[in-house]
Amino acid sequence: MKDREDKIKKVIVFFVMCFLSIITYLIYFNLFTADKIKYDSSNQRVIEEEKNTIRGMILDRYGEILAQTDKKGDRKYTYGSSFGNITGYISNKYGKSGVEAYYNNILLGREQFLGDIVDVFGILRQSVLGQKKIGDSVVLTIDSKLQNRIYNSFGDDKGAAVCINPKTGEILAMVSKPSVNPNKIDENFNEYSNDKEGKPFLNRALQEYYPPGSVFKIVTAAAALENIEEIDSYVNSCDGVLKVGDKSIKDYKEEKHGRVNLKNAFKVSCNNTFAKIGLKLGYDTLKNEAEKFLFNREIYIKDPYAKIKIKQALYDFKERDEYSVGISAIGQHEVKANPMTMALMTCAIANEGKIMQPYILDAIVSYKGNIKYKTKPEKLVDAIDLKTAETIKNYMILTVKEGTAKRARNSIQIAAKTGTAENAIGKEPHSWFVAFAPANNPQIVVVVVVENGGAGSGRALDIAKDAILNYLNR
């Protein structure tokens, strides 16, 4: 009798365990797997849905059409390659990328919004009359004229540029060159894939690493202002070459700047002074300051519908001897950055020490023109205090007025920092330029990096200046 009861208990336990396993799997499936299968591009239902949907448009901030579906059902991109890294592409053979991928559910009309009413007549048109469903349109924060102008300004050069409204976080332009032409993705895909030097699929603005060079001196200057008590009276004697052990940190052409304080060292971009300040600060303090400016941190271009990852800028290296720390203070050694992080760093100076959350989705609009969603600006982080931001802003104004960025002078007051980033031996250095304008009421931050663009900001300055004037003089 007892054996029989034990067997019954074992059977019951077995079926309970099976039941719990099934319940656990169903919960996991619904939470983590169902949507992937439901919206998988190989799912036949998804294929049929996309065939029977007129995909929503992609628009710029002023309503300019960037992408739309024509009467034949083909996707057309107004600006081709200049927007390739933003709009991305859609292909039956190669899938989706960029905005087409990030906001796919919106463009197909899958997302439900607060206040949405079931379109009974729309359903009847689809089921009875065979008319296609119409997806919602995505309005970006991008200024198409600015984006296209910057892209063309690069000419045959490789590089990237980011423009942001520092007060809101709106991304006004995000250029990567070379890029892909989404209108020709099927015919050129293999060619793009095999271009290992140009890397057209890579969004350099978000996903490429560069040594930041002297634009990193903004971080070092902020660290000095916030951590060295006697910094206001600090004066360095620069003889063009700083010996650190058996190595040397040199100024451009070994120029001797003589006796300079922090302000004038910033103005003339004195490596000697900033390396010495870096040694005073030490690795830990410099790292801590860099992290305030979002180095070593995961950050995203995000909204409730998409998270676009920005490659982490890095201030982290194993060799922490005096030479390594000194040269890292001028943005060399193993310091790595991307243009977006450098743009957010510059936004902190332009926006009283605050960095706003960067975003690219301005609004979602129905095919009838009704606004279903609008992004609201929000603060990401307080990077530095107001006094530090104001001091560095004045340094950047002086850099344009009297220093290394004099070529940027014009009727609109620009605050800027130049940068030269050494890279592979035998190649020209990368050219950096970070700026905002008007200096006392910033409307736009512009950051440009030109690969092998030459010393003293070279090509980057010209591209950035043209972008600022184009944007503010319309």
C-alpha positions in Angstrom: 0.0 0.0 0.0 2.8 2.4 1.0 4.7 1.6 -2.2 1.6 2.4 -4.2 1.2 5.7 -2.5 4.9 6.6 -3.1 4.5 5.8 -6.8 1.4 8.0 -7.0 3.3 10.8 -5.3 6.1 10.4 -7.8 3.7 10.5 -10.7 2.0 13.6 -9.3 5.4 15.3 -8.7 6.5 14.4 -12.3 3.4 16.0 -13.8 3.6 19.1 -11.6 7.3 19.5 -12.7 6.2 19.1 -16.3 3.4 21.6 -15.8 5.8 24.1 -14.1 8.3 23.7 -16.9 5.7 24.4 -19.5 4.5 27.5 -17.7 8.0 28.7 -17.2 8.8 28.2 -20.9 5.6 30.0 -22.0 6.4 33.0 -19.7 9.9 33.2 -21.1 8.7 32.7 -24.7 6.2 35.5 -24.4 8.6 37.9 -22.6 11.8 37.3 -24.6 11.2 35.3 -27.7 7.7 35.9 -29.1 8.4 39.3 -30.6 11.6 38.1 -32.2 9.7 35.3 -34.0 6.7 37.5 -34.6 8.8 40.1 -36.4 11.5 37.9 -37.8 12.1 38.9 -41.4 12.1 35.2 -42.5 8.6 34.8 -41.0 6.2 34.4 -43.9 3.5 36.4 -42.1 6.0 39.3 -41.7 6.9 39.1 -45.4 3.2 39.2 -46.3 2.6 42.1 -43.8 5.4 44.2 -45.4 4.1 43.5 -48.9 0.6 44.8 -47.8 1.9 47.9 -46.0 2.9 51.2 -47.5 5.9 52.0 -45.3 5.8 55.4 -43.5 8.1 58.2 -44.7 11.3 59.3 -43.0 11.3 63.2 -42.8 13.8 65.8 -41.6 13.0 68.4 -39.0 11.4 70.7 -41.5 9.3 68.0 -43.2 11.7 67.4 -46.1 11.3 63.8 -47.4 14.3 61.7 -46.8 12.8 58.3 -47.7 9.5 57.2 -49.1 7.8 54.3 -50.9 6.9 55.0 -54.5 3.8 53.7 -56.4 5.7 50.5 -57.5 6.5 49.7 -53.8 10.2 50.6 -54.1 11.9 52.6 -51.4 13.5 55.8 -52.6 16.1 57.9 -50.7 16.2 61.6 -51.6 19.8 62.3 -50.7 21.4 58.9 -51.3 24.9 58.5 -49.7 24.9 61.6 -47.6 22.1 60.1 -45.5 23.2 56.5 -45.8 24.5 56.2 -42.2 21.3 57.7 -40.9 18.3 56.4 -42.9 20.1 53.1 -43.5 18.5 50.9 -46.1 15.9 48.2 -46.6 16.5 45.3 -48.9 14.8 41.9 -49.5 18.3 40.4 -49.8 20.3 42.2 -47.1 17.7 43.3 -44.5 17.5 46.7 -42.8 19.8 49.1 -41.2 19.8 52.6 -39.6 16.5 54.4 -39.0 14.8 51.8 -41.3 15.7 49.1 -38.8 15.5 51.1 -35.5 12.0 52.4 -36.2 10.8 49.5 -38.3 7.6 48.8 -36.2 6.6 52.5 -36.4 7.2 52.7 -40.1 5.0 49.6 -40.5 2.3 51.0 -38.3 2.7 48.3 -35.6 3.1 50.6 -32.6 0.1 51.6 -30.6 0.0 55.1 -29.1 -2.0 56.6 -26.3 -5.3 57.9 -27.8 -5.1 55.7 -30.9 -8.6 54.8 -32.2 -9.2 51.6 -34.2 -9.6 52.7 -37.9 -12.6 50.6 -38.7 -12.8 52.0 -42.2 -9.1 51.4 -42.7 -9.6 47.7 -41.7 -12.5 47.4 -44.2 -10.4 49.0 -47.0 -7.7 46.4 -46.4 -9.9 43.4 -46.0 -12.7 44.1 -48.5 -11.1 46.4 -51.1 -7.6 45.0 -50.8 -6.0 48.4 -50.1 -2.7 48.5 -48.3 -2.2 49.5 -44.7 -0.2 52.8 -44.3 2.5 53.0 -41.7 3.4 56.0 -39.5 6.1 58.5 -40.5 9.2 59.2 -38.6 10.3 62.9 -38.2 14.0 63.2 -37.4 15.8 66.1 -35.7 18.3 66.2 -38.6 18.6 69.3 -40.8 18.8 67.8 -44.3 20.5 70.9 -45.8 23.1 70.9 -43.1 23.7 67.2 -43.4 24.1 67.2 -47.1 26.3 70.3 -47.1 28.7 68.8 -44.6 28.8 65.4 -46.4 29.7 67.2 -49.7 32.3 69.4 -47.9 34.4 66.3 -47.1 35.0 65.8 -50.8 37.2 62.7 -51.1 38.4 62.8 -47.5 37.3 60.2 -44.9 36.0 61.3 -41.6 32.9 62.2 -39.6 31.0 65.2 -38.2 28.3 65.7 -35.5 26.2 68.8 -35.0 24.0 69.1 -31.9 21.8 71.8 -30.3 23.5 71.9 -26.9 20.4 73.2 -25.1 18.1 70.4 -26.2 20.3 67.4 -27.3 18.8 67.4 -30.8 21.2 65.9 -33.4 21.2 68.3 -36.3 23.6 66.4 -38.5 25.6 63.1 -38.2 27.9 62.6 -41.1 30.1 59.6 -41.9 32.2 59.5 -45.0 32.4 57.3 -47.1 28.9 56.0 -46.8 26.6 53.7 -48.6 23.9 54.7 -51.2 20.7 53.1 -49.9 19.2 53.5 -53.4 21.8 51.0 -54.8 22.3 48.7 -51.8 21.4 45.5 -53.7 23.7 46.2 -56.7 26.6 47.6 -54.6 26.4 45.5 -51.4 29.4 43.3 -52.2 31.5 46.3 -53.3 30.7 48.1 -50.0 31.5 44.9 -48.0 34.9 44.5 -49.7 36.0 48.1 -49.1 38.1 47.4 -46.0 39.8 50.8 -46.1 36.8 53.0 -46.7 34.5 50.9 -44.5 31.3 52.5 -45.8 29.0 50.5 -43.6 30.8 51.9 -40.5 29.1 54.9 -38.9 32.3 56.8 -38.0 30.4 59.4 -36.0 29.3 56.8 -33.5 31.4 53.7 -34.0 35.0 54.6 -34.9 37.9 55.2 -32.5 40.3 58.1 -33.0 42.9 59.6 -30.6 41.3 62.9 -29.8 44.6 64.9 -29.7 44.4 68.4 -28.4 40.6 68.7 -28.2 41.1 66.5 -25.1 42.8 69.5 -23.5 39.2 70.6 -22.7 39.0 67.7 -20.3 42.5 68.4 -18.8 41.7 72.1 -18.4 38.5 71.2 -16.6 40.4 68.8 -14.3 43.0 71.5 -13.6 40.4 74.2 -12.8 38.5 71.9 -10.5 41.4 70.1 -8.7 44.5 72.3 -8.6 44.1 75.1 -6.0 46.9 77.3 -7.3 45.9 77.0 -11.0 45.0 80.7 -11.4 48.5 81.6 -10.6 50.2 78.7 -12.3 52.8 79.7 -14.9 54.8 77.2 -17.0 58.1 77.8 -18.9 57.7 76.0 -22.2 60.9 75.3 -24.2 59.1 73.1 -26.8 60.3 69.8 -25.5 59.4 68.0 -22.3 61.7 65.2 -21.2 59.9 62.5 -19.2 62.4 59.8 -18.3 64.0 58.6 -21.6 61.2 59.9 -23.7 60.1 63.3 -25.0 56.7 65.1 -25.3 57.1 67.7 -28.0 55.1 70.8 -29.2 54.3 71.2 -32.8 57.6 71.9 -34.6 59.1 72.1 -31.1 57.7 75.7 -30.8 58.9 77.4 -27.6 55.9 79.2 -26.0 57.9 80.7 -23.2 56.1 81.6 -19.9 52.4 80.8 -20.2 49.5 80.4 -17.8 46.6 77.9 -18.4 44.5 80.3 -20.5 47.4 81.1 -22.9 48.5 77.5 -23.0 45.0 76.6 -24.1 45.0 79.4 -26.7 48.2 78.2 -28.3 47.6 74.5 -27.5 50.8 74.1 -25.6 51.6 70.4 -25.2 54.4 71.1 -22.7 52.1 72.9 -20.3 49.3 70.4 -20.5 51.5 67.4 -20.1 53.0 69.0 -16.9 49.5 69.7 -15.7 48.5 66.1 -16.4 51.5 64.9 -14.3 50.3 67.2 -11.5 46.8 65.8 -11.7 47.8 62.1 -12.0 46.0 59.2 -13.7 43.1 58.8 -11.3 42.1 62.5 -11.4 42.3 62.7 -15.1 40.3 59.5 -15.5 37.7 60.8 -13.1 37.4 64.0 -15.1 37.2 62.1 -18.4 34.3 60.0 -17.0 32.4 63.2 -16.1 32.5 63.9 -19.8 31.2 60.4 -20.5 34.4 58.5 -21.2 34.3 54.9 -20.1 30.5 55.0 -20.0 27.7 53.3 -22.0 25.7 56.1 -23.6 22.9 55.9 -26.2 21.0 58.0 -28.7 17.6 57.0 -27.3 13.9 57.4 -27.0 11.1 55.1 -26.0 11.3 53.2 -29.3 15.0 52.8 -30.0 18.5 52.7 -28.3 21.3 53.5 -30.7 24.6 52.6 -29.0 27.5 55.1 -29.1 30.9 53.4 -28.9 32.5 54.1 -25.5 35.2 56.7 -25.5 38.1 55.3 -23.4 40.5 56.8 -20.9 41.9 53.6 -19.5 45.3 52.1 -20.0 47.6 49.6 -18.3 50.9 51.6 -18.6 50.6 54.4 -16.0 54.1 55.7 -15.8 54.8 59.4 -16.0 55.2 59.5 -19.8 51.9 57.7 -20.3 50.0 60.0 -18.0 51.7 63.1 -19.5 51.0 62.3 -23.1 47.4 61.2 -22.3 46.7 64.7 -21.0 47.2 66.0 -24.5 44.8 63.3 -26.0 47.4 60.8 -27.2 48.7 57.4 -25.9 45.7 55.1 -25.6 43.0 57.7 -25.2 40.3 57.0 -27.7 37.2 58.9 -28.7 34.4 59.1 -31.3 33.0 62.3 -32.7 29.6 61.9 -30.9 31.3 61.8 -27.4 33.5 64.8 -28.3 30.3 66.6 -29.4 28.7 65.9 -26.0 31.9 67.0 -24.3 31.7 70.3 -26.2 28.0 70.6 -25.3 28.9 70.7 -21.6 31.0 73.8 -22.2 28.3 75.4 -24.4 25.4 74.6 -22.0 26.7 75.7 -18.6 28.2 72.4 -17.7 25.1 70.3 -18.5 25.0 67.6 -21.2 21.5 66.9 -22.6 20.4 63.4 -23.7 21.2 63.2 -27.4 18.2 62.2 -29.6 17.4 61.8 -33.3 13.6 61.1 -33.2 11.7 64.4 -33.2 8.2 63.1 -33.7 6.0 60.3 -35.0 3.2 61.3 -37.4 0.3 59.3 -38.8 -0.4 59.2 -42.6 -3.2 61.7 -41.8 -0.7 64.2 -40.4 -1.6 63.7 -36.7 1.3 63.9 -34.2 1.3 60.6 -32.2 4.6 61.2 -30.3 6.9 64.1 -29.7 10.3 63.8 -27.9 10.9 66.1 -25.0 14.5 67.2 -24.1 15.9 65.9 -20.9 19.2 66.3 -19.1 21.7 63.4 -19.3 24.3 64.6 -16.8 25.9 67.5 -15.0 29.5 67.2 -16.2 31.1 70.3 -14.7 30.1 73.3 -12.7 29.0 76.6 -14.3 32.2 78.5 -13.4 34.4 75.8 -15.0 32.2 75.8 -18.1 32.3 79.6 -18.4 36.1 79.7 -17.9 36.7 77.2 -20.7 34.2 78.9 -22.9 36.3 82.1 -22.6 39.4 80.1 -23.4 37.8 78.8 -26.6 36.7 82.3 -27.6 40.3 83.5 -27.1 41.5 80.5 -29.2 39.5 81.8 -32.2 40.4 85.4 -31.5 44.1 85.1 -31.0 45.1 81.4 -31.0 45.3 78.2 -33.1 41.8 78.7 -34.5 42.2 82.2 -35.9 41.0 81.0 -39.4 37.6 80.5 -37.9 37.1 84.2 -37.2 34.1 85.9 -38.8 31.1 88.1 -38.0 29.6 85.3 -35.8 31.5 84.8 -32.6 32.7 81.1 -32.5 34.3 79.4 -29.5 36.6 76.5 -30.6 39.4 74.1 -29.9 41.7 72.7 -32.5 43.2 69.2 -32.4 46.0 67.3 -34.1 45.9 63.5 -33.5 49.0 61.5 -34.3 48.3 58.1 -35.8 50.1 55.6 -38.0 53.8 56.4 -38.7 54.3 57.9 -42.1 50.7 59.2 -42.4 49.4 62.7 -41.9 47.8 63.3 -38.5 44.0 63.3 -38.0 42.5 66.7 -38.0 40.0 67.6 -35.3 37.9 70.8 -34.7 35.3 71.3 -32.0 33.2 74.5 -31.8 30.0 76.1 -30.8 28.3 79.3 -31.9 27.2 82.0 -31.3 29.6 81.8 -28.4 27.4 83.7 -25.9 24.1 82.1 -26.9 25.0 78.7 -28.4 22.6 77.3 -31.0 24.9 74.7 -32.5 27.8 72.5 -31.5 29.9 71.2 -34.4 32.6 68.5 -34.2 34.6 67.4 -37.2 37.4 64.8 -37.6 39.1 64.4 -40.9 41.3 61.3 -41.2 44.8 62.3 -42.1 43.6 65.9 -42.5 46.8 67.5 -41.4 48.1 69.4 -38.4 46.5 72.4 -36.7 42.9 71.2 -37.5 43.6 71.6 -41.2 40.5 70.5 -43.2 38.3 70.0 -40.1 38.3 73.7 -39.3 37.1 74.6 -42.8 34.3 72.1 -42.8 33.1 73.1 -39.3 33.2 76.8 -40.1 31.3 76.4 -43.3 28.6 74.3 -41.4 28.2 76.9 -38.7 27.8 79.8 -41.1 25.4 77.8 -43.3 23.2 76.9 -40.3 23.2 80.3 -38.6 23.0 82.6 -41.7 19.9 81.1 -43.3 
